[in-house]
Amino acid sequence: MLGIGRHWVAAVISAGAIAGLTTVIRVLYFGLTRIFPAMSRDGLLPPVFLIWMAIGLSVYFSYSRWHSALAAES
């Protein structure tokens, strides 16, 4: 779109791409809070991930990581 002089269209497409990628990555991180303890129960990861899930740290860490990342973008 930049080649034909439609800068506003390129900006809208870029913003949509960034929003879409951010959403997908965020959902994947929340999914990891369920996958890591399951892998730990199966012996594929160290047992520390079971402890994190038992006391709720995994959800807290993934949530706080996203808030700090979003604050850095602003």
C-alpha positions as CSV (number, residue, x, y, z in Angstrom):
1,M,0.0,0.0,0.0
2,L,2.9,2.3,0.5
3,G,3.9,1.9,-3.1
4,I,0.6,3.3,-4.4
5,G,0.4,6.1,-1.8
6,R,-2.1,4.7,0.6
7,H,-0.2,5.3,3.8
8,W,-3.3,5.3,6.0
9,V,-4.3,1.8,4.7
10,A,-0.8,0.6,5.5
11,A,-1.1,2.0,9.0
12,V,-4.4,0.2,9.6
13,I,-3.1,-3.1,8.3
14,S,0.1,-2.8,10.5
15,A,-2.0,-2.0,13.6
16,G,-4.3,-5.0,12.9
17,A,-1.3,-7.3,12.5
18,I,0.3,-6.1,15.7
19,A,-3.0,-6.5,17.6
20,G,-3.5,-10.0,16.2
21,L,0.0,-11.2,17.0
22,T,-0.2,-9.8,20.5
23,T,-3.5,-11.6,21.1
24,V,-2.2,-14.9,19.8
25,I,0.9,-14.7,21.9
26,R,-1.1,-13.8,25.0
27,V,-3.4,-16.8,24.6
28,L,-0.5,-19.1,24.1
29,Y,1.1,-17.9,27.3
30,F,-2.1,-18.6,29.2
31,G,-2.2,-22.0,27.6
32,L,1.3,-22.7,28.8
33,T,0.1,-22.4,32.4
34,R,-1.9,-25.6,31.8
35,I,0.6,-27.4,29.6
36,F,3.7,-27.0,31.8
37,P,2.2,-28.7,34.9
38,A,0.8,-31.5,32.7
39,M,4.3,-32.0,31.2
40,S,5.8,-31.9,34.7
41,R,3.4,-34.6,35.9
42,D,4.5,-36.8,33.0
43,G,8.2,-36.2,33.8
44,L,9.0,-34.1,30.8
45,L,9.8,-31.0,32.8
46,P,11.2,-30.5,36.3
47,P,8.7,-30.8,39.2
48,V,9.0,-27.1,40.0
49,F,6.2,-26.4,37.5
50,L,3.8,-28.5,39.6
51,I,4.7,-26.5,42.7
52,W,4.1,-23.2,40.7
53,M,0.7,-24.4,39.6
54,A,-0.3,-25.6,43.1
55,I,0.3,-22.1,44.6
56,G,-0.9,-20.2,41.5
57,L,2.4,-18.5,40.6
58,S,2.3,-19.6,36.9
59,V,-0.8,-17.6,36.2
60,Y,0.5,-14.6,38.1
61,F,3.8,-14.7,36.3
62,S,2.3,-14.9,32.8
63,Y,-0.2,-12.2,33.7
64,S,2.4,-9.8,35.1
65,R,4.7,-10.5,32.2
66,W,2.0,-9.3,29.7
67,H,1.2,-6.2,31.7
68,S,4.8,-5.2,31.8
69,A,5.2,-5.9,28.1
70,L,2.1,-3.9,27.3
71,A,3.2,-1.0,29.5
72,A,6.6,-1.0,27.7
73,E,4.8,-0.6,24.3
74,S,2.9,2.4,25.4
